[in-house]
Amino acid sequence: MFERAKALDLIESALDTEPYCRVCGSPTTVTEDGGHLVLECAAAESPQGVIARIGALVLPHTRLEIVDLSEGVAA
């Protein structure tokens, strides 16, 4: 299991480094995806409008793995 203090430090650092998506400017959030903590664009799942959907295909929204919880390894 990953040390809690280290995991919190990595999360805070990721949010400080990438507070907004590089593509669309939406805020980033930390989510859990299959045993991984991931920093991702809050708007990536539901782009609004045709231009936004095309843009999401060409320029992927921010998605960075922060912590692998299954192995206790920082990404």
N, CA, C and O atoms as a printed pandas DataFrame, in Angstrom:
     atom_number atom_name residue_name chain_id  residue_number  x_coord  y_coord  z_coord
0              1         N          MET        A               1    0.842   -1.192    0.000
1              2        CA          MET        A               1    0.000    0.000    0.000
2              3         C          MET        A               1    0.876    1.240    0.000
3              4         O          MET        A               1    1.918    1.277    0.654
4              5         N          PHE        A               2    0.459    2.223   -0.716
5              6        CA          PHE        A               2    1.212    3.461   -0.838
6              7         C          PHE        A               2    1.067    4.276    0.436
7              8         O          PHE        A               2   -0.020    4.336    1.012
8              9         N          GLU        A               3    2.142    4.899    0.882
9             10        CA          GLU        A               3    2.107    5.719    2.079
10            11         C          GLU        A               3    1.175    6.911    1.851
11            12         O          GLU        A               3    1.307    7.619    0.853
12            13         N          ARG        A               4    0.246    7.133    2.760
13            14        CA          ARG        A               4   -0.774    8.178    2.591
14            15         C          ARG        A               4   -0.175    9.568    2.413
15            16         O          ARG        A               4   -0.592   10.313    1.527
16            17         N          ALA        A               5    0.790    9.919    3.239
17            18        CA          ALA        A               5    1.388   11.252    3.166
18            19         C          ALA        A               5    2.057   11.469    1.812
19            20         O          ALA        A               5    1.947   12.547    1.228
20            21         N          LYS        A               6    2.746   10.454    1.316
21            22        CA          LYS        A               6    3.408   10.552    0.008
22            23         C          LYS        A               6    2.373   10.673   -1.105
23            24         O          LYS        A               6    2.555   11.459   -2.036
24            25         N          ALA        A               7    1.288    9.903   -1.020
25            26        CA          ALA        A               7    0.233    9.964   -2.031
26            27         C          ALA        A               7   -0.421   11.351   -2.045
27            28         O          ALA        A               7   -0.657   11.914   -3.113
28            29         N          LEU        A               8   -0.712   11.897   -0.868
29            30        CA          LEU        A               8   -1.300   13.234   -0.795
30            31         C          LEU        A               8   -0.355   14.286   -1.365
31            32         O          LEU        A               8   -0.787   15.215   -2.047
32            33         N          ASP        A               9    0.930   14.135   -1.083
33            34        CA          ASP        A               9    1.926   15.060   -1.612
34            35         C          ASP        A               9    1.954   15.010   -3.143
35            36         O          ASP        A               9    2.037   16.050   -3.796
36            37         N          LEU        A              10    1.886   13.809   -3.713
37            38        CA          LEU        A              10    1.884   13.659   -5.167
38            39         C          LEU        A              10    0.614   14.246   -5.789
39            40         O          LEU        A              10    0.669   14.860   -6.855
40            41         N          ILE        A              11   -0.514   14.061   -5.131
41            42        CA          ILE        A              11   -1.777   14.613   -5.629
42            43         C          ILE        A              11   -1.731   16.132   -5.619
43            44         O          ILE        A              11   -2.078   16.775   -6.609
44            45         N          GLU        A              12   -1.304   16.707   -4.501
45            46        CA          GLU        A              12   -1.213   18.164   -4.397
46            47         C          GLU        A              12   -0.246   18.736   -5.424
47            48         O          GLU        A              12   -0.520   19.771   -6.030
48            49         N          SER        A              13    0.865   18.076   -5.616
49            50        CA          SER        A              13    1.848   18.525   -6.596
50            51         C          SER        A              13    1.277   18.491   -8.014
51            52         O          SER        A              13    1.486   19.419   -8.796
52            53         N          ALA        A              14    0.563   17.425   -8.336
53            54        CA          ALA        A              14   -0.038   17.307   -9.676
54            55         C          ALA        A              14   -1.080   18.398   -9.899
55            56         O          ALA        A              14   -1.130   19.002  -10.971
56            57         N          LEU        A              15   -1.911   18.653   -8.888
57            58        CA          LEU        A              15   -2.930   19.696   -9.018
58            59         C          LEU        A              15   -2.307   21.085   -9.114
59            60         O          LEU        A              15   -2.831   21.947   -9.819
60            61         N          ASP        A              16   -1.205   21.310   -8.419
61            62        CA          ASP        A              16   -0.509   22.598   -8.508
62            63         C          ASP        A              16    0.147   22.779   -9.870
63            64         O          ASP        A              16    0.161   23.884  -10.412
64            65         N          THR        A              17    0.692   21.694  -10.426
65            66        CA          THR        A              17    1.386   21.751  -11.711
66            67         C          THR        A              17    0.413   21.891  -12.872
67            68         O          THR        A              17    0.669   22.658  -13.801
68            69         N          GLU        A              18   -0.692   21.166  -12.835
69            70        CA          GLU        A              18   -1.677   21.154  -13.929
70            71         C          GLU        A              18   -3.075   21.460  -13.378
71            72         O          GLU        A              18   -3.925   20.569  -13.357
72            73         N          PRO        A              19   -3.335   22.697  -12.932
73            74        CA          PRO        A              19   -4.668   22.984  -12.396
74            75         C          PRO        A              19   -5.756   23.039  -13.465
75            76         O          PRO        A              19   -6.941   22.884  -13.169
76            77         N          TYR        A              20   -5.339   23.262  -14.705
77            78        CA          TYR        A              20   -6.283   23.362  -15.818
78            79         C          TYR        A              20   -5.814   22.507  -16.986
79            80         O          TYR        A              20   -4.618   22.277  -17.165
80            81         N          CYS        A              21   -6.768   22.043  -17.770
81            82        CA          CYS        A              21   -6.475   21.246  -18.959
82            83         C          CYS        A              21   -5.704   22.109  -19.959
83            84         O          CYS        A              21   -6.062   23.263  -20.191
84            85         N          ARG        A              22   -4.654   21.552  -20.544
85            86        CA          ARG        A              22   -3.849   22.280  -21.526
86            87         C          ARG        A              22   -4.614   22.533  -22.812
87            88         O          ARG        A              22   -4.287   23.463  -23.549
88            89         N          VAL        A              23   -5.619   21.732  -23.094
89            90        CA          VAL        A              23   -6.348   21.850  -24.356
90            91         C          VAL        A              23   -7.532   22.807  -24.255
91            92         O          VAL        A              23   -7.677   23.713  -25.076
92            93         N          CYS        A              24   -8.379   22.604  -23.243
93            94        CA          CYS        A              24   -9.620   23.378  -23.199
94            95         C          CYS        A              24   -9.704   24.381  -22.050
95            96         O          CYS        A              24  -10.599   25.225  -22.034
96            97         N          GLY        A              25   -8.786   24.300  -21.093
97            98        CA          GLY        A              25   -8.792   25.237  -19.980
98            99         C          GLY        A              25   -9.731   24.885  -18.841
99           100         O          GLY        A              25   -9.848   25.654  -17.886
100          101         N          SER        A              26  -10.402   23.744  -18.915
101          102        CA          SER        A              26  -11.280   23.307  -17.823
102          103         C          SER        A              26  -10.434   22.864  -16.636
103          104         O          SER        A              26   -9.281   22.472  -16.815
104          105         N          PRO        A              27  -10.984   22.919  -15.431
105          106        CA          PRO        A              27  -10.229   22.461  -14.262
106          107         C          PRO        A              27   -9.935   20.962  -14.350
107          108         O          PRO        A              27  -10.682   20.205  -14.969
108          109         N          THR        A              28   -8.845   20.554  -13.728
109          110        CA          THR        A              28   -8.508   19.138  -13.659
110          111         C          THR        A              28   -8.972   18.576  -12.319
111          112         O          THR        A              28   -9.069   19.299  -11.327
112          113         N          THR        A              29   -9.254   17.286  -12.309
113          114        CA          THR        A              29   -9.680   16.606  -11.093
114          115         C          THR        A              29   -8.907   15.298  -10.957
115          116         O          THR        A              29   -8.369   14.774  -11.932
116          117         N          VAL        A              30   -8.862   14.786   -9.747
117          118        CA          VAL        A              30   -8.216   13.497   -9.492
118          119         C          VAL        A              30   -9.311   12.445   -9.407
119          120         O          VAL        A              30  -10.268   12.587   -8.646
120          121         N          THR        A              31   -9.157   11.384  -10.201
121          122        CA          THR        A              31  -10.123   10.290  -10.198
122          123         C          THR        A              31   -9.381    8.966  -10.028
123          124         O          THR        A              31   -8.168    8.890  -10.224
124          125         N          GLU        A              32  -10.120    7.937   -9.663
125          126        CA          GLU        A              32   -9.564    6.592   -9.544
126          127         C          GLU        A              32  -10.005    5.802  -10.771
127          128         O          GLU        A              32  -11.185    5.792  -11.118
128          129         N          ASP        A              33   -9.064    5.148  -11.418
129          130        CA          ASP        A              33   -9.370    4.376  -12.623
130          131         C          ASP        A              33   -8.592    3.065  -12.577
131          132         O          ASP        A              33   -7.400    3.033  -12.882
132          133         N          GLY        A              34   -9.258    2.004  -12.200
133          134        CA          GLY        A              34   -8.644    0.689  -12.190
134          135         C          GLY        A              34   -7.415    0.566  -11.303
135          136         O          GLY        A              34   -6.424   -0.043  -11.705
136          137         N          GLY        A              35   -7.462    1.124  -10.124
137          138        CA          GLY        A              35   -6.332    1.029   -9.207
138          139         C          GLY        A              35   -5.267    2.088   -9.423
139          140         O          GLY        A              35   -4.167    1.985   -8.879
140          141         N          HIS        A              36   -5.581    3.105  -10.212
141          142        CA          HIS        A              36   -4.653    4.200  -10.470
142          143         C          HIS        A              36   -5.342    5.514  -10.132
143          144         O          HIS        A              36   -6.519    5.699  -10.442
144          145         N          LEU        A              37   -4.615    6.424   -9.498
145          146        CA          LEU        A              37   -5.113    7.782   -9.328
146          147         C          LEU        A              37   -4.647    8.568  -10.537
147          148         O          LEU        A              37   -3.463    8.572  -10.875
148          149         N          VAL        A              38   -5.598    9.240  -11.190
149          150        CA          VAL        A              38   -5.326    9.919  -12.447
150          151         C          VAL        A              38   -5.779   11.367  -12.349
151          152         O          VAL        A              38   -6.873   11.655  -11.864
152          153         N          LEU        A              39   -4.925   12.277  -12.816
153          154        CA          LEU        A              39   -5.290   13.679  -12.949
154          155         C          LEU        A              39   -5.838   13.845  -14.359
155          156         O          LEU        A              39   -5.136   13.586  -15.336
156          157         N          GLU        A              40   -7.103   14.280  -14.467
157          158        CA          GLU        A              40   -7.691   14.402  -15.795
158          159         C          GLU        A              40   -8.584   15.624  -15.898
159          160         O          GLU        A              40   -9.048   16.171  -14.898
160          161         N          CYS        A              41   -8.809   16.032  -17.123
161          162        CA          CYS        A              41   -9.668   17.169  -17.431
162          163         C          CYS        A              41  -11.095   16.841  -17.006
163          164         O          CYS        A              41  -11.608   15.762  -17.302
164          165         N          ALA        A              42  -11.727   17.774  -16.315
165          166        CA          ALA        A              42  -13.098   17.557  -15.857
166          167         C          ALA        A              42  -14.086   17.526  -17.018
167          168         O          ALA        A              42  -15.161   16.940  -16.888
168          169         N          ALA        A              43  -13.750   18.138  -18.141
169          170        CA          ALA        A              43  -14.656   18.200  -19.284
170          171         C          ALA        A              43  -14.356   17.149  -20.343
171          172         O          ALA        A              43  -15.038   17.110  -21.367
172          173         N          ALA        A              44  -13.371   16.308  -20.135
173          174        CA          ALA        A              44  -12.951   15.353  -21.168
174          175         C          ALA        A              44  -14.026   14.324  -21.490
175          176         O          ALA        A              44  -14.114   13.870  -22.631
176          177         N          GLU        A              45  -14.832   13.951  -20.526
177          178        CA          GLU        A              45  -15.851   12.924  -20.744
178          179         C          GLU        A              45  -17.046   13.425  -21.539
179          180         O          GLU        A              45  -17.724   12.634  -22.196
180          181         N          SER        A              46  -17.313   14.714  -21.492
181          182        CA          SER        A              46  -18.500   15.231  -22.178
182          183         C          SER        A              46  -18.198   16.537  -22.900
183          184         O          SER        A              46  -18.635   17.599  -22.456
184          185         N          PRO        A              47  -17.449   16.479  -24.019
185          186        CA          PRO        A              47  -17.192   17.715  -24.757
186          187         C          PRO        A              47  -18.495   18.302  -25.305
187          188         O          PRO        A              47  -19.347   17.574  -25.814
188          189         N          GLN        A              48  -18.638   19.606  -25.196
189          190        CA          GLN        A              48  -19.858   20.290  -25.617
190          191         C          GLN        A              48  -19.695   20.841  -27.031
191          192         O          GLN        A              48  -18.838   21.690  -27.273
192          193         N          GLY        A              49  -20.505   20.366  -27.951
193          194        CA          GLY        A              49  -20.511   20.879  -29.304
194          195         C          GLY        A              49  -19.634   20.079  -30.253
195          196         O          GLY        A              49  -18.774   19.304  -29.834
196          197         N          VAL        A              50  -19.874   20.286  -31.540
197          198        CA          VAL        A              50  -19.158   19.557  -32.589
198          199         C          VAL        A              50  -17.670   19.915  -32.589
199          200         O          VAL        A              50  -16.819   19.032  -32.690
200          201         N          ILE        A              51  -17.361   21.196  -32.478
201          202        CA          ILE        A              51  -15.958   21.641  -32.493
202          203         C          ILE        A              51  -15.201   21.022  -31.315
203          204         O          ILE        A              51  -14.065   20.576  -31.481
204          205         N          ALA        A              52  -15.810   20.990  -30.141
205          206        CA          ALA        A              52  -15.159   20.422  -28.956
206          207         C          ALA        A              52  -14.902   18.932  -29.132
207          208         O          ALA        A              52  -13.855   18.435  -28.717
208          209         N          ARG        A              53  -15.844   18.209  -29.743
209          210        CA          ARG        A              53  -15.656   16.767  -29.961
210          211         C          ARG        A              53  -14.548   16.498  -30.974
211          212         O          ARG        A              53  -13.763   15.567  -30.795
212          213         N          ILE        A              54  -14.475   17.292  -32.023
213          214        CA          ILE        A              54  -13.399   17.143  -33.015
214          215         C          ILE        A              54  -12.061   17.494  -32.378
215          216         O          ILE        A              54  -11.064   16.802  -32.583
216          217         N          GLY        A              55  -12.048   18.569  -31.609
217          218        CA          GLY        A              55  -10.817   18.975  -30.924
218          219         C          GLY        A              55  -10.315   17.924  -29.959
219          220         O          GLY        A              55   -9.107   17.738  -29.818
220          221         N          ALA        A              56  -11.231   17.228  -29.289
221          222        CA          ALA        A              56  -10.848   16.180  -28.341
222          223         C          ALA        A              56  -10.177   15.010  -29.048
223          224         O          ALA        A              56   -9.338   14.330  -28.457
224          225         N          LEU        A              57  -10.535   14.768  -30.299
225          226        CA          LEU        A              57   -9.885   13.704  -31.073
226          227         C          LEU        A              57   -8.487   14.112  -31.514
227          228         O          LEU        A              57   -7.564   13.297  -31.504
228          229         N          VAL        A              58   -8.332   15.366  -31.898
229          230        CA          VAL        A              58   -7.051   15.859  -32.415
230          231         C          VAL        A              58   -6.060   16.132  -31.276
231          232         O          VAL        A              58   -4.905   15.712  -31.340
232          233         N          LEU        A              59   -6.512   16.827  -30.252
233          234        CA          LEU        A              59   -5.677   17.173  -29.105
234          235         C          LEU        A              59   -6.290   16.565  -27.846
235          236         O          LEU        A              59   -7.269   17.095  -27.320
236          237         N          PRO        A              60   -5.734   15.472  -27.361
237          238        CA          PRO        A              60   -6.326   14.837  -26.180
238          239         C          PRO        A              60   -6.231   15.731  -24.940
239          240         O          PRO        A              60   -5.237   16.425  -24.728
240          241         N          HIS        A              61   -7.279   15.695  -24.141
241          242        CA          HIS        A              61   -7.318   16.463  -22.897
242          243         C          HIS        A              61   -6.295   15.902  -21.909
243          244         O          HIS        A              61   -5.816   14.778  -22.059
244          245         N          THR        A              62   -5.973   16.701  -20.905
245          246        CA          THR        A              62   -5.007   16.308  -19.886
246          247         C          THR        A              62   -5.452   15.020  -19.197
247          248         O          THR        A              62   -6.592   14.911  -18.746
248          249         N          ARG        A              63   -4.557   14.059  -19.122
249          250        CA          ARG        A              63   -4.783   12.797  -18.400
250          251         C          ARG        A              63   -3.414   12.259  -17.993
251          252         O          ARG        A              63   -2.673   11.738  -18.825
252          253         N          LEU        A              64   -3.084   12.388  -16.709
253          254        CA          LEU        A              64   -1.786   11.970  -16.187
254          255         C          LEU        A              64   -1.965   11.028  -15.007
255          256         O          LEU        A              64   -2.700   11.331  -14.068
256          257         N          GLU        A              65   -1.299    9.898  -15.057
257          258        CA          GLU        A              65   -1.329    8.973  -13.928
258          259         C          GLU        A              65   -0.461    9.542  -12.808
259          260         O          GLU        A              65    0.672    9.965  -13.038
260          261         N          ILE        A              66   -1.007    9.547  -11.601
261          262        CA          ILE        A              66   -0.291   10.092  -10.449
262          263         C          ILE        A              66    0.269    8.967   -9.591
263          264         O          ILE        A              66    1.462    8.947   -9.290
264          265         N          VAL        A              67   -0.590    8.032   -9.197
265          266        CA          VAL        A              67   -0.207    6.955   -8.280
266          267         C          VAL        A              67   -0.829    5.644   -8.750
267          268         O          VAL        A              67   -2.003    5.599   -9.117
268          269         N          ASP        A              68   -0.031    4.580   -8.736
269          270        CA          ASP        A              68   -0.538    3.232   -8.994
270          271         C          ASP        A              68   -0.811    2.604   -7.632
271          272         O          ASP        A              68    0.115    2.164   -6.951
272          273         N          LEU        A              69   -2.072    2.562   -7.237
273          274        CA          LEU        A              69   -2.440    2.072   -5.914
274          275         C          LEU        A              69   -2.237    0.574   -5.753
275          276         O          LEU        A              69   -1.993    0.094   -4.646
276          277         N          SER        A              70   -2.337   -0.157   -6.838
277          278        CA          SER        A              70   -2.223   -1.608   -6.735
278          279         C          SER        A              70   -0.809   -2.055   -6.359
279          280         O          SER        A              70   -0.638   -3.057   -5.665
280          281         N          GLU        A              71    0.192   -1.322   -6.811
281          282        CA          GLU        A              71    1.576   -1.693   -6.511
282          283         C          GLU        A              71    2.238   -0.746   -5.519
283          284         O          GLU        A              71    3.346   -1.000   -5.048
284          285         N          GLY        A              72    1.540    0.362   -5.202
285          286        CA          GLY        A              72    2.111    1.328   -4.294
286          287         C          GLY        A              72    3.257    2.087   -4.932
287          288         O          GLY        A              72    4.207    2.475   -4.252
288          289         N          VAL        A              73    3.170    2.300   -6.237
289          290        CA          VAL        A              73    4.255    2.957   -6.967
290          291         C          VAL        A              73    3.768    4.285   -7.503
291          292         O          VAL        A              73    2.686    4.361   -8.084
292          293         N          ALA        A              74    4.555    5.338   -7.314
293          294        CA          ALA        A              74    4.224    6.651   -7.866
294          295         C          ALA        A              74    4.504    6.656   -9.348
295          296         O          ALA        A              74    5.494    6.082   -9.802
296          297         N          ALA        A              75    3.642    7.297  -10.099
297          298        CA          ALA        A              75    3.829    7.386  -11.556
298          299         C          ALA        A              75    4.777    8.515  -11.911
299          300         O          ALA        A              75    5.054    8.741  -13.089
